[in-house]
Amino acid sequence: MDLRLLRDDPDAVRASQRARGESESLVDDLLRADEERRAAVQAFEVLRAEQKSLGKQVSQAKGEEKAALLTRTKELSAEVKAAEAAATQAEQALRQAQLAVPNVVEDGAPAGGEDDFVVLREVGQKPSLDSPRDHLELGEALRAIDMERGAKVSGSRFYFLTGVGALLELGLLQLAISQAVEYGFTPAIPPVLLKPESMEGTGFLGAHASEVYRLEADDLFLVGTSEAPLAAYHSGEILDLEQPTRYAGWSTCFRREAGSHGKDVRGILRVHQFDKVEMFSFCRPEVAHDEHLRLLAWQEEMLAKVEVPYRVIDVAAGDLGTSAARKYDCEAWVPSQGRYREVTSTSNCTTFQARRLGIRYRDEDGKTQTAATLNGTLATTRWLIPILENHQQPDGSVRVPKALQPYLGGRDVLEPV
């Protein structure tokens, strides 16, 4: 987080921690680490300056004066070395204290935990179905989803998409990429194995580290979203951000689903591997709020294209995750469960990720400033659930949304095999 904000307004950071339901003492720890680091650096710089000054005096001195200066030079050399080590240690302690404090919550975000979200709107007409089949029953009848062989080959929470199931997903993701390109996004297919510093920079090795697959032999991590490689794409760079720089990443994603034992075990709602198109934006901090609303509008446009009812929620502070200052979720209606389930998420991470990753831009005065980053799902495998369930017919067939029909050979209905 921005240490200037911490120094100028620590109460705002404490209020953010309270809204998240997290410890305020972490703020005090960070303040203390910041003060100790500045004191250690100052002590080192004072001694280093004296050392340089002494070096000049020695070259001009003679006799006993020179001998005394040489003795002091030797003593000072040890003091400088110790002060430098102390400054390095204080720097490391400050970094650890910084990593422990999540992003400051945006004004207006609801306080509380997972169940304290605020519903902003409901969109679309829920279908009238007497006995709705769930997506797995529909998918198996269409020979679109094969969980049994997925488990045989790879274990629980794995699956095959076959036939029209594979075409539906490919069509959905291509539709998402086409929309993103229409709005000026640069399409990207990023690597799905990342270095530790890239994962840490985006905030994925904090509270949710247990969700991430790690390849110990290579010290690489499998991404849970292309947000991570897209955020790190410009690490250490200075960007031209007269206008936001936007990417749409298509990638396979991997999640361990640690702690979800026994939860959503049927079908493809909560799985270890899936595909996703993710929007990612770099922009100036002052336009990040409006950019966030634009990402949400593009998500809603995609949901309208696949003709599923949904609602938009303002996620509570305690459910934001480490990097987000504000998050909106779109939840699609799932008839078999009689409730809404998350299908998209969009987060404003303000300058939090970019500060970790060293991503900057030049302001009007030519000074470098930290950029803001935002992300948002545009389509993912999970969308097949509401698409299949909301468009099901009494005979087990499934109507294909008009926007997806070109990707399925023009078919408007999928018939059970």
Phi, psi and omega in degrees: 000168182286115181293335177295320176297317179302315182289319185283325186216066180299334180294329177294323179289321177297319179298322177297317179297320178297317180298325179281345185078027181246167188291131174285339182297336177297330178292317178295322177298319181291319177301315180295317180296323178295315180295317181294323178294315180297320178295319181293319179294319180296318179298319178296315182295323178297313179294322180294321178295319178297321180298317179295317179297319181295324180300320178291321180295321181299319183294339182256345184278164178219160172059226185295324179299318180293320179299317180295319179295322178294321177298314179296324179299319180294317178297317183294325179301319178292321180295320179296316180298317179293320180293323178295318178296320179294320179295319178297317179296319179294324177297316179295319179296322178296317180299317179297320178294323177295318182296337183279344184256122179286175181299152179283128184294138179291142176304134179102342178290139180296143174278162175112193186254203188305326185265007184257021177295163177243127177282121181271322179192155172242136186231135175095162182261123177290138181290149177267104183232126182290309180226078185295135171282151176275171187297329181288318177299316178295314182297321179291321179294327178275356189054045181256331182230132179231093180283324185299313180285332174299316179292323179297319185278320189232345181112183183295153180067021170243161188200164168250137163260125184230158175054236183293338176295314178295318180295322178299313181294313180299319178296317180299314182290324176293322177299319179295315179297319180299318179295317181299316179297321178303325182263015171093009176285147172269119179291146182214141171244099189271165171294150179252004172247125186235150173291156179304320183293331177288319179292318180295321181299328180269358175089017184267000178249024177263241184297335184253024181299330181292345180279346191263134174282133178239135174263095188298323183298332182247356184052052177232156181241141173278133185286146173265351178193149179287358170308319185295305179293327179292322177296319183281349184306319182255023181300137179073014184247160172250119187258157169270109185242041171302322172234155178302144174259119190238140177232151173238108185263129176254119181207160166278142184236151185227132178220137183286338184056041177297136178084002181255021181304127178082358182257126177052050184278343182270129174080204191249023180290316184231097188231170183275340184217135179201171179248151186205146166254122184242130173276142177218135184228135169254130180207175175286145183304325184290343179253004185296322180299313180292323178298323178300316179293328176294315179301318179298318180297321178292325175296316180294326177297319177295318180295325177295325181294328180265004167059049175242141176289146183206170172228157178249131179239147173266110188288138181289156187303323183287354181243017185279336189085174188294316193271334188279140172262337179204143181215136173243136175247144166255129181242123181273150178286130179244101187304320183295335179260348180063033180203168178274143175229144184299133174233338174221158174215139175227131186235139169262111182263010181042227184264008189298307180291317184295327178294319177296322187265358177069041181258121187227174173216169178258131178278187184298335180268004180083004179276145179280136178230158180282133180284167171253151177233146177220155179216160178192135176295136175249335173188150179203166182309322183303336180298338179300332181297301179292331179297310180295315187285321183283340181254012180288149178250160182304331183273005179093355175283168182227127178285139180265124176306143186305321183293338181263348184301321179299333182276353178240037177067024179084000181294137177256348177221138174257123183261144174302144182275000000 
